Amino acid sequence: MGKTVSRLFDQFQPSHYDLALELYPETMTFKGSMVLTGKKTGRPSQRITLHQKGLKITEAHIRRSDKKNPKAYETARVNNQDSLDEVRIHTDEMLYPGEYTLLVHFESKITDGMTGIYPCNFKHDGTDKQLFMTQFESHHAREAFPCIDEPEAKATFSLVLNTPNEGVALSNMPALSENVRDGRRVTEFAITPRMSTYLLAFVVGELHSKSTKTKRGTDVAVWGTVAQPANSFDFSLNIAKQSIEFFEDYFGVDYPLPKADHVACPDFSSGAMENWGLITYRERALLVYPGDTAQSVQEYIATVVAHETSHQWFGNLVTMKWWDDLWLNESFADIMEYEAPDRMHPEWHVWDTFVTNEGLSALRRDATPGVQSVRVEVKHPDEISTLFDPSIVYAKGGRLLNMMKQYIGEPAFRKGLSAYFEQHKYGNTTGDDLWAALSEASGKDVGAFMNPWLRQSGFPVITVSQTDSELTLSQQHFLDNPAKIDVDRLWPVPLFDGTTELPALLDSRTITTDVKDNDIVLINRGAHGHYIVNYTQPAQQAELREQISSKQLSNGERLMALNDASMLARAGLRAYGTVLELLQAYAQEDSEPVWDMISLIIAEARRFVNLDDGLEDKIKAFIRSLVAAELARLGWEPKSDESLADGKLRATIISLAAYADEPSVIEQAKKLFAAYQQDASAVNAELRSLVFGVPVKLGDAKAIDYLLDLHRSTSNSDLQADICGALTATRNPKTADMLLQRITDASLVKPQDADRWLIYLLRSRYCGDVAWEWMVENWGWIVETYSNDKSYDMLPRYAAMACNTAAQGTRYREFFEPKMTEVPLKRNIEIGLEEITSRAAWLQRDLSSVQQFFN
């Protein structure tokens, strides 16, 4: 894809940065000086090349610094190569391989792009205030100082910050000293361990914190702006402390830094960032307001904290050599974000959530023609942002690692990880290094098992055909568009059948074996395998339905049985009406994650309304009958003895009933909304968004004004997200247009949140056209705001997800195809086109089947 850039690490290998930065908020500028020590390699030349982006290099010097031939600094010439994000530092003398020291002075602007060094805006007691923070992943350290901005270029860092005197300054390591000079604060930090440039970080401003210590004495703190209440730090502080203790035990390797700060930031593009010792988060991903944060949000926050804490080992202590092994960081953190909370809170049943969140996201994305594999070759930095596909590098990668863990066993898994960290700490690796450690621990060839899954996109469908005495299993590449399957593609498929009758792996096209006692064999027990299953015989299908209805299958297995049926229908291997019929087997269903899957099936059925308006009332009637039993069981008020899962399920059931215009639900939601305006505690946080959404859907102008005022006045980012979800549920295009006009105003909607408002409205059947027109008209603002951000490539994906008809597909193609020259957008535009084509074919093919079911 495009041009291949040179790796600057091949010509200069840093060992230490002495970095001093001065921040001037009044002019939104900064300046700095850097002393960089490192080794020149390769051929003699008259220059050393570093990365920089947007920096003005005001002075540069260079000297030979090895002991055999010390020299004074020599003034160097500077040649910026802006198209390559490089600065070439030239000398008059030939530079031979050896140790050199560079002294560089530079300056630049603080920008609003949420990369490099940027401001975070917030209000406190009616006053506008700012934090200043960094975001250097993936290749944005070069926006703050000249460096070799590649993960393999590990070095130690000494940082001195000269900042306004208000507030505090935090970085990766503890402060060695703090002094006030000329009314400004000068903070010197301890030297870091050897690490990559993208992990260096700092946050400066009016922050406060709560802190604790781990069993080994590591200082752990949660920080937020002075606008946030201190009690919103308590939940995450406990999770953060326990996560370090858990991973020290699980990996058998101590946390290597003296402290771990977790900072809630008002403006932040990603969910969180694992900077070593200074983890940064969106406020919504870290802060829990006692009595005002839903259980589902608390569980989400716990997984985010565990995810970022696991990165302190996977990614920070041991780092991938290059971005094509990004999965070494993110796939492992994806699985570890469930391991730790499961140990802390087994009552949450987070592995059911793993199946729901990671399994469904991964399988559905991975069935699209053209989707990337987990491991992708990266030739140019502009491609890096396209790697952070949450459904592939995170969800699919995490699923594959969990599948491998089940295959080799957890004791071998943990033993191999411990050996891997000990052997490679403070260094860089590839996937083969990890497979070697796990193979040694397990006695199995882990590389041979994992590489086909990581290096090939997609997954197989396993067709199972059973007669009285014989069982045949076969695998074939699965795609939503069967015309594009790769007929030669194979995987080593762990069957997880729970018996000893079948081999552990299906690594050929087909196997046939005898079966005993006429028992029906079901595979993928535990829902651990990254594949779907097609049972072809009526007796098999009847057995599956019986085990679903009697709940002999686990929550994850029942969920995946319904998902498999849906995906088979979308690919034309069965009619979608049969999927809706399968819901009869779930008549007694009371599991929250399984109901999440049922909700997804209903959402899919609702897509057919775009082709036949007459289906909507029938679908609503069907939903009312489907949820009636659970609505009666759960009601609106939590019961003293109910499970945490039932608290989350209540929101799912009532949301479905509200969509279906269940009269009792609509009336109760209106009453609760009125009560909330007098006393916020009148509405359970789990139900808040749906309660807010009912009057909005009904067109209550006073309710809309109230929610807009509340959104402006609150500093609770979780509440703001609920208001966003409610307001974008409007069915009035004029209201939608008003909401869209607000999102370019950073004083009303933070840039980190603007995309959510647009995406929700794009998905609306009532307001999607208005949102599309706004997106087209404001694309210049979108590019200006997000083009330097790793979320930029996601908008074509979300826009594609909102397209159901041929006309919408044509509109998508006409707008996005000309933008395929942009490297960050190209991959998701191509996949979006494939997704729209497959969906349109499915909806046309199965419309009559769905009409027949509802008739």
N, C-alpha and C positions, 0 to 999 in steps of 0.2 A: 504494500500500500504506500505509494509515493516514494519520496526520497529517503534513503537511509542516512542518518546523521552519524558522525564519528563519535566514539566514546572518548571524552576528554581524559578519563581516568587512564587510558592507555598511554598518555604522554606526560601526565603529572599526577602523582599520588600524594594527596595531603596527609599530614600527620597531626598538625595542630593549628587551630585558628585562635588568635587573640583578637577579639572583636569588641569595639566600642561604638555604641550608637547613641545619638542625641535626637530626641523627639521634640518637635515644636508644633503643638496642636494649633496655635494661633495662626500659623501660616500653612498648616497641613503639609509640612515638610520634615525630612529627617536628613541627618548627615552622619557619616561614620568613618572610622579608620579600622584597618585590618592588617595584622601581621600574620602571614600565612607561611607555615613551614611545610615542606614536602619534598618529594623526590622526583626529579625529572628522569624519565625513562626514554627508551627508543633512540632515534637518531639525533645527533647534535643539530641544533638549530639556533636561531637568534630570537626566539620568542617562547613564551609560555601562555597558553590559552586557558581562560577561565569562563565560566558561565556568568552572564549578567542580563538583566532585562529591565529596561527603563532607568538604569542608573547613569548618572553623569560622573565619570571618573575624573577627578580633579588633579590627581597626582599619583604617580606610581614609581616605585623603586624596586630594585632587585639586587640580591647579592648571593654569592656562593657561601653556603653555611656549613659545609662539612669541615671536620677538624684539620684535614690535611691541607686545605687551601682556603683559609678564611679571607674574605675580602670585604671592603666597605660597600655600603649601598651604592648602586649606580642608578642614576635617573633613567627611567625607561619611557619610551613612547607608547601611546595608547591608540589602538585602532579598534573601534567598536564594529562588530558584525551583527547589526540588529536583527537581520533576517534569520540568523542562526542562534540568537540569544547568547552571543559570545563577545568577549573582549580579548584582544590579542595584545599582550604586553611585550614590546620589542626592545631589544638592547643592541648596542653596536658591536658587542663581543659575541663570539660563538658560545652557546651554552651547551656544555657536555653533560652526559648523564651524571647525576649526583644530587646532593642535598642543596636546596635553595630556600631562601627566605624572601617573600615579597611583602612590601609595605605599600598599601593602597589607601588613598583617601577618596571618598565618594559622597554623593548626595542624590536625593530623589524626592518624589512627592509621596505623601500618604494618600492612598486612593480608597474609593468605596467598593472596590471589586471583591471584597471578602477573600483575597489572596495576598500573599506577601505580608506587609504591615498595613493594617487598616483599622478604622474606627468602629466601635460598637456604640450605638446611640440608645439612651434610655432616659426615662424621666424619674425624678425623685422629688417628692413634695412639690410637684408642679414645675420643677426646674429641669431644663434640658442638660444632660450630662453625657460624657463619653468615656468608654474604655478604649485602650489601644492594644491590639493583639496581633498575633501572627497566624497564618495558615500556610505552611510550606509544602505539604504533600499535594500533588506528587512532585512537581518541579518548579516550585515558587520561591524557594530560598534565594534564588538568583535575583528576585525582585527586591531583596533586602540587603544583600551583600554579594560581592564577587566570590565565586566558589566553584568547586567541581561538584555540580548538582546532580549526582548520580548515586544510587543506593550503595554501590560497591566502594565508593570513595569515602570510607569511614575515617573519622579523625576525632580528636578530642577538641573541646571548645571551652574557652574562657570568655565570659561575656561581662561587659560593664555597660549599664544603662544610665543615661543622663536624661531625666524626665521632669515634668512639673512636680512640685512638691506634694500635691494632693494625692492621697491614697497610698497604695503599695505597688511594688514591682515584684512579679513572680517570674521564675524561669525554671528550667529543668532541674537545677540543683539548688540547694539552700544558699541564701545570701551569706557571704563572708563579712560584708560591711555595708553600712548605709550611712551616708553623710549628706548634709545639706550645704550646698555651695552656691552663693549668689542667688538664693531663693529657689534653687532646683535640687532635686534629690539625685544623688549618685549612688547606684547600687552595684556592688561587685559580687558576682556569683562564683561558687566553687567550680572547679574544672569538671567537665562531664566525663563519663566513660567514652570509649571509642564508639562512635555512632554515625549514622548517615545524616546528611544535611537536612533532609525533610523532617527530621525529628526534633530539631532545635526549635525552641518556642519561648515566647514571653507574653505576659498579660500585665498591663499597667492601668491603674485607675482606682476608683473608690470601691473597694471590695471589703467584705467581712467574711468570717469563716467560723466553722466549728471543726475541732480536730480530735484525734484519738491516736492510739498506738496499737500496732499488731503485737502478737505474742512475742515476736523477735525484737520488737522495739522500733519498727519502721513508723515514722510519723505519717499519718494519713489525715488529710483535711479536705473539706468541701467548701468551696468559695462561691459567692454570688455577689451581685451588685448590692449597694446599700438600699436599693428599692425592694429587695427581696427579704422576707422575714427569715430570721435565723432558724426557726423551727422547720422551714422547708428543706433544710440541709440534713436533717437527722436520718431519714430513711436511707438516702444514698451513702451517707457516711458509714453506716453499719454494713451495707452491702459492699462498699469499697474495702473496708477493713477485712471482712470475711473472705472476699474474693482473693486478696493477696495470700491470706493464710491457706485457703483451699488450693491455690495453684502451687504454692511452695510444697505442699504435701503431694499433690497430684503429679507434678513434674519431678519432684525430688531435687529441686534446684531453688536456692533462696532468691528472693527479690533482690536485685543487685544495687539499688539506689537507697540513699538514706531517707527519702521522703517520697510521697505520692500525693500530689495535689490534683483535685478534680474541680474544674472551674465552669460554672454556668455562664454562658456568654449571650448577651442580648441579640447579637447579629452573627449568625454562623451558618454557612452554606450546608455543611454536612450535618449528620446527626451528632457525630462526635469525632475526635481525632486523638490518636494514641501517643502524642508527643511524650517522650520518655520522662516520667516524673512530673509532668504538667499536662494532664489530659484535659482537653477542652470539649465542651458540649453545647448544644442548643439548650436553652433553659428548660424546654419541655422534656428533654431527655435526661435531666438530672434532678429537677426539683419536685418534691412531693409535699403538697400542702395538706397537713393533717385534717381529716374529715372532709376534704374538698378535692381529693384526687381518686379517680376510679381504680378499682382493683386491677383492671386490665392495663391501665397506664402504669401502675406500680410494677407490675410484672414486666412490662416493656422496659421501664427504666432499669430494673435489676439486670435484664439481659444486656442492655447497652453498657452498663458499668462493668459487668463481667467480661463482655466482648473486648472493651478497651483495656481492661486490666490484663487479660490473657495476652494481648499484643506486647505487653512489657517483656514477655519472653519471646513469643512468636511474632517477629517483625522487628523488635528493638534489640534484644540480646542477640538473636540470630536473625539475619536479614537476607532477603533474596538478593542475588547478584544483580539482577536486572528485572525490569517490570514484566517480562513474560512469565515470571514465576510469582506474580502478585498473589496468586491463590495460596502460596505458602503462608502469606500473612492472613488473608481474609477468609479463606475457606476454613482454616483452623480456628480462627477467632469465632467464626459462625457456629461451629459445633461447641466450642468451649463456653459460649454465652449461655448454653443450656446446662452444661455439666455443673457449673458452680451454683446457680440458683437451685438446681435440683437437690444438691446436697444441703443447702441452707433451708429450703422450703419445699420438702417433698409433697406437702399438701397442695401445692400449685399444679402438680402433674405437668411440668413444663415440656416433657417429651411428647405429650399430645399436641402441645402448641407447636413444637418443632415439626411434627408431621403436617400440621395445618399450614403454618407460615412458610416453612422452607420447602416442604414437599410439593404443595400446590403451585407455588411460585415457580419452582424449578421445572417441574414437569411441563407446565403449560407454556412456558417460554421456550423450553428446549425442544418442543414439538414443531417449532416454526422453521421453515426452510431458511437457510442462511445464517442461523444464529451462531454466535461464536462458541468455540470450545472453552473449557475452563482455562487451559493453558494456551495462550495466544502469543505468537511472535510479535514483538514490538520493534519497529524500525525507526520511529520518529517520536519525539516527545508529544506532539499533538495527538498521537494515537492513544496516549496513556489514559486520558479521561474516558475513552470508550471502553476501557477494561473494567471500570467499576460498575458493571452490570449487576445489580443486586440479585437478580434471579439466577445468574450463572456463577460468577466468581464467588459470591457469598452463598446463596441458597443451594445451588447444585453442588458446589464444591464441598460445602458442609455436609450435605447428604451423602456424597461419595465417601467422605472420610468416616462418617458414622457407619456406612455400609462396610467399609474396610475394617473398622474397629469390631463390628459384630463378627466379621469373617475370621479375624485372627485372634479375637478374644481380648477383653480389656486388660488383663495382666500383661500380655505381650505388648499391647499398645502403649501402656504407661512406661514399661521398661524401655521400650525403643525411644520414646520421647525423651526420657531422662538422659539416655546415652547420647542422643542427638544434641541436646543442649550443652552437655559437658564437653563434647568434642568440638563444637563449633561456636561456643560463646564468644561474643564480640566480633564475630566474623560474618562472612556471607556464604550462602549455599545455593544449590539447585535442588529440585525435587529428588534427584537421584541420591543425594546425600541422606535425605530423610528415609527413602525406601531402603537404603543400605542398613540403617540403624534398626528399622522395623523388621526387616528380613532376618537380621541377626537375632533379634529378640523373639521372633515368632517361629522361625524355622520354615517360613513360607516365602516364596518369591513375590514380595509385595509390589515391586516395580512391574512385573509381568501382569499382576492383577490390576493395578491402578492406571498404568499408562494408557491403555485403550480407552478408559473412561475419561481421562483428563484431556487427551489429545484429539479425540473425536467429538464432534458435537452430536447432540441427540442421544437417544436411548432405544432399547428394543421393546417391542411388544412380544410377550411370551404367550404363544397359543398352546392351550392345554386341551387335549382330546383324550377322553377316557372311556373305554368299553368295560365289559365285565372283568376282563383279565389283563388288559393291556393299557398302558399309559404312554402317550406320545407328547413330547414337548418340543417346540421349535421356536426359534427367535428370528425376528426380522426388524430392521430399522423402522421406526415409527415416525411419521410426520402428519401434520394436519392436512397437507397436500400429498396424497399417496403417489402422485405422478413424479414426485421429486425424491423419493426414497433412494438410498444407496443400497442396492441389492447385495453388494459384496461385504457390507459392514457387519462385523461381529464383535461381541463383547464376552468376557468371562463373567457369566451371570450367576451370582450366588442364589440358590433356589429357596433357601430358608423355608423348607417344607415341614420342619418339625418332626421328621421321621428319619429312619436310616435306609429307607427303600431307594431313595434317589441319590445320585452323586451330589457332592457339595456344590459343584459348578456345572453349568451348561456352557461349555466353551466351544461347542460345535453348532452347526445349523440345526440339527435335530437329534434327539435321542428317543429311543423306545425301550420301555422296561415293563416287566410284569408287575402286577399289583396283587396284594393279598386281601382276602376276605371281602372283596368288593367295596372296600372303603373308598369314598371319594377323597382324592388328594387335593388339598388347597396349598398354594405356594405363597411366598412372600409373607410368611407369618411375621408379625411385629411391624409390618410395613417399612422394613429397613431397606429394601432394594429400590434402586432408581430405575424402575421399569413399570410397565402396566401389564395386566394379565387379561387374556381373553379366553374364557371357558366356553367351549363350543357346543357341548352336549346338553340337552335338556336336564338330564339327571344332575349334572354338575351345577347348572344354573339354579335348579331347585334347592340343592344342598347349600349353595351360597346364600340364597334368600332365607332359608331356614336358620342358618347360623347368624345371619344379620338380625332377624326378628327376635331370636331367642337370646341375642347378645353373647353367644359363644365366641364371637370374634371380638377382639379388643376395640377400643375406641378408634385407634389409628387404622386398624384393619377395616372396620365398617366405613370409615371416612374414605379410605382409598378404594374400596369396592365401588362406591358411588362415583368417585372421580374417574376410575378406569372406564366405567360404562359411559360417562359423559365424553371422555376423550375418544373412545372408540366410535361414538356417534359422530363427533365432529369430523372424524377422518373418513366417514362413510362406511364403516364396518358394521353398523347397525343403525336403526332409526332412532331419532331423539325421543319419539313417543315411548319407546321401551325404557328409556332412562326415567321418564316421569312415572311410568308404571312401577319401576323398581322402588320408588318412594313409598309404596304401600308396605314394603318390608320394614320401613322405619316408623311405623305407626306408633310404637311405644318408645320412640327415641327420647332420651332425656340427657344426652351428653352434649355439653357446650361445643367442643370442637367438631362433633359430627353435625350439629346444627349449623355451624359455619359452612360446612360443605353443602348442606341442604339449601342454605341461603344462596350459595353460589349457583346451584342448579336453577333456582328460581330466577336469579339475575340473568342467567343464560336464556331461560324461557321468555323473559321479558324482552329480549332482543327481537323476538319474532313480531312484537307489536309494531315495529318499524315497517313491517311488510303487511300487517293486517291489524288495523286499529281495533277491530271487533274483538280481538283476543284479550284486550286489557281487562275488561270487566270479568271475563271468565277466569283469568289468572288470579284476579283479586279474590273472587269467590273461592277458588281452589286454596289459596293461601289461608283464608279465614278458617276453612275446615281443617287445614293441615296443622295450624298452630293452636286450635281450640283447646285441646287437652292440656298442653303445657302452659297456656295462658291462664287456664283455671287453676292449675297446680301452683304456679309461681305467684300470680297476682302482681301487684305493684310494690308491696312492702316486703323488705327482707324479713325472713323468719330467723328466730334465735338459733336454731339448730341447722340451718341450711349450709351447704358447702359453698366455698368461694366460687366454684365453677357455676353454681346456680345463680349467684349474683350477676355473673357475666352473661349467662344464658338469658336471664330475664330481659336484658337490654336487646338481645337478638330477637327474641320472640315478640316483644312489644314493638320493635322497629318494623318487623314484618307485618304485624297487625295494623300498624299506623299506615304503612304503604297501601294496605288492602282496604283502608277506610272502615275498619271495624269501629262502629259507632261508640261503643263504650270506651275504647282506647282514645279516640279523638276527644271525647268530652273530658276524660280524666287528664289528658295532656294539657288541655286548655286551662283546667282548674289549677293544675300544678304550676303552669307558667305564671298565672296570676299570683299564686302564693309565693313563687320565687322572687317576684319583684318586691315583696314585703319582707321576705326572710329567705336568704339563699340556701339555708339548711333544709328547706322544705323539699328540695329535689336531690335525690341521690346522684352523686357525680357520674355514676355509670349510666344513668338515664338522661343526663342533662342535655346532650346534643339533640336527642330525639324529641324531648319535651320542647326545646327551643324551636325545632324544625316544624312542628305541627302548625302553629299560628302563621309561620312564614309561608308554608304551602297554601294555607287558606287565604293568603293575601292581606293579613292584618297589618296595616301600615304603621299603627302605633307600636306593635311588637317589633317590627323591623327597625324603627327609630330607636327603640329602647336597646336593642341588641347592638346597633351601631355605636350608641353612646357607651355601652358597657365595654365594647371592644376597645374603644379609645381610652377609657379610664383605667382599665385593669392592668396590672403588671403580671398577672397569672397567665403564662403562655398556654397552659392546658385549657383554661377557660376560653382564651382567644381562639384556640383550635376548634373547640366545640361550637363557638359562635360562627366561625367560618363554615363549618359543616352544615349548620342550620340555615344560614343565610343563602348559601349556594344551592339549597334545596328549593329555592323559589321556582314557581311555575310562570312567573310574570317576566316576559322579556325586557320590559322597561326597568324593573328592579335589577335584573341581571346586568343590564347596561350601566346602571348607576354603580353597582358593585365593581364592575370592570374598570370604570373611570377612576376609581379610588386607588387602584393597585400600583399606579405609577407615582403616587405620592408617598414617599418614605415616611412622612409624619403620620400617615394613616395606616399603611400596611408596610411592614418591614420587607425589604427585598428578599430575605430568606423565606418569606411566606407567600410572596406574590404568586409564585407558580401554582401553589395549592388552590387559590381562588380560581385561577384560569382553568386548571385541569378539572376541578369539580364541575364547573359550568360547561366545559366542553362535553362532558359525559351526559349532560341533561337532555332529555328528549324534548323538553319545552324550550330550552334556552341555548342549546348547542350551537344553533346557527348564529346567534348574536355573539357568542364567545368566539366562534371561528372568525367572524368578520373583525372582531376586535384584535385577535391575534395577528391577522394579516396586516391590518392597519398599523399595529404597534410593533411589528417585527424589528424595526430599527432600535426601539427601546429595549427589547428583549436581548438583542445582540450586544448592545452597549452595556447592559446590566450583567449579563451572564456568560458572554463568550469566553471569558478567561476562567470560568468556573467548571468544575467537573460534573455539575448537574446540567450543563448546557445541552448535552446530547439527549437528555431524557424527554424533552418536549415533543420531538417527532414520534417517540414511542407512545406517549400518553395520547397524543392527537390521533394516532392510528387506532388505539383501543376504543375510541369513541365513534369510529366509522362502522356502519352496519349495511349501508345501501350502496348500490353501484354509483349513484350520484355523489355520495360522500367520498367514495374511493377515487372518483375522477377529480374531485376538488382537492383531495390530498395529493394526488400525483402532480397536478398542475402547480401546486404551491411549493411542494417540497423537492420535487425532482431537480429543479435548477440549483438547489442548495447542496447537492451531493458532491460538489467540488470542495466543500468544507470538510476537512478530515474528521473533526469531532462529530459531525452529523451523519456522515455517509453511511456508516454501518446501521444505525437505527432507522434511517429512512428506507434503506433496502429491506430490512426486516419488517418495517411497518407496511410496506407495499405487499410483501408476501402474506403477512397476517391478514390484511384487508381482503386480499384475493381469496384466501382459504375460508375466511368467515363468510364472505358473501356467497360462496359456493355452498357452504354448509346450510346457511339460512334458506336459500332457495330450495335446496335438496330436501330439507326436512320440514318445510312449512306445512305440507299436507299432513304429515305424521303428527305434528303438534296440534294442528286444527282438529284432526280426528280425535286425539286424546281429550281435548277440552270440550269437544262436542258430545 
